[in-house]
Amino acid sequence: MDAAAAQVDVPSYFLCPISMEIMRDPVTLSSGITYDRESIERWVFTDGHGECPMTKQQLGAADREPTPNHTLRRLIQGWCAVHAVERFPTPRAPVDAARVAAIVDAARRGHDLLAASLKELADIVAESDCNRRCVEAAPGAVAFLVSVLKNHAAEDAPKPLLGSQSQEDQMYGAVLGSPKASSPEDAALSILHSLRLSEESWKRVLERGDSFLDTMASVLRRPSHLSRTYGIQLLKAAVSEMPPAQLTSASAELVEGVVSVVTDKLSAKAVKIALQVLCRLCLWGRNRVKAVEAGAVAALVELLLNECCGGSKQVCELAIVVLDHLCGCAEGRLELVAHPAGLAVVARALTRLSAAGTESAVRALHAVARHSATPAVLQEMLAVGVVGRLLFLVQAGAAGDRPRERAREMLKMHARVWRGSPCFSPHLNASYPS
């Protein structure tokens, strides 16, 4: 509410019950309560609430689209004019499916119209949540955007000369909000990211085959950090809807692209999402081996070295979960023990994470102790503190029964090597006989 409105008594029915601000675009739900459009659409569509905020009446699928309250809007505009309060302009009518279809048809006629059509779609989506939902629901709109991604996936982004951009390059750049965004692929990617596709829309996209994963692999190799950030976010939404058969067929290039997001540290959010994608991918097929070959173990160890020193605890836990998956294959265990700091960072995580994170760390060390326990590895585990922390878990039991049992099993498994450690108190020798 601006300063002028704060100095006068605003009628209570001019205020949105959610934001308690003067309504710019009042709309009424089927419950009979009027809200500001931005506030109620955020409540229903963004936050996912299924009821009216005031009456708690459940809203069916047909009741979630509010009805504009033109009478109240005119009253508010008139009151603002009389009291010298900022007058809110009449909101533009939401776009309809026919208009979206016309834009898509124009874009399909030729490359010359593609830039203008993508920019218009981007402007429509950015205007309101109502427009965003309309574009998503319009027949053929999402499929068209995905086709633009696929058709240009193999092409390199154009690199204009310094200080010179064509009109088309400037048009695409306006879509992504960056002068460097100069390809239809980047523009379509930005719009798809803004749409925040529903589960149903993703299922329709993925029904067309596995080529979408190949497209995402190309996106993750692009030089633009913004495009790669959008790409990893789209990939996370896609893999959450994919059946195991599609996840198993993920290419080495796709896995390498996901690992590169972690290696390059595009942003804290992008790294977190990339780790979540790896957690999903590494459950199926040979994706663990593909991730190891892409350098995932080294990237995760470096990430843990940085994050455990005052970084995000959630990122550390995700990194440990991925390492746990990778240690399920011989290649992953070999890379972990070969890294100078591999065992040390996992040992440090044992007592610094949640119960779930500790369990993943114990499971990774258990895989190493059981399948890769060379004399050198056992001595390193002793030197970097693995044994001491395992003893702590056995005695404290703070992480739960399963990590405690695995820790006890490891200690018994290699008691002959470790019993000389100062970590073993004399009264523990009877528990771990030679």
Secondary structure, 3 states (H helix, E strand, C coil): CCHHHHCCCCCHHHECCCCCCECCCEEECCCCCEEEHHHHHHHHHHCCCCECCCCCCECCHHHCCCEECHHHHHHHHHHHHHCCCCCCCCCCCCCCHHHHHHHHHHHHHCHHHHHHHHHHHHHHHHHCHHHHHHHHHCCCHHHHHHHHHHHCCCCCCCCCCCCCCCHHHHHHHHHHCCCCCCCHHHHHHHHHHHHCCCHHHHHHHHCCCCHHHHHHHHHCCCCCHHHHHHHHHHHHHHHCCCCHHHHHCCCHHHHHHHHHHHHHCCCHHHHHHHHHHHHHHCCCCCHHHHHHHCCHHHHHHHHHHHHCCCCCHHHHHHHHHHHHHHCCCHHHHHHHHHCCCHHHHHHHHCCCCCHHHHHHHHHHHHHHHHHCCCHHHHHHHHHCCHHHHHHHHHHHCCCCHHHHHHHHHHHHHCHHHHCCCCCCCHHHCCCCCC
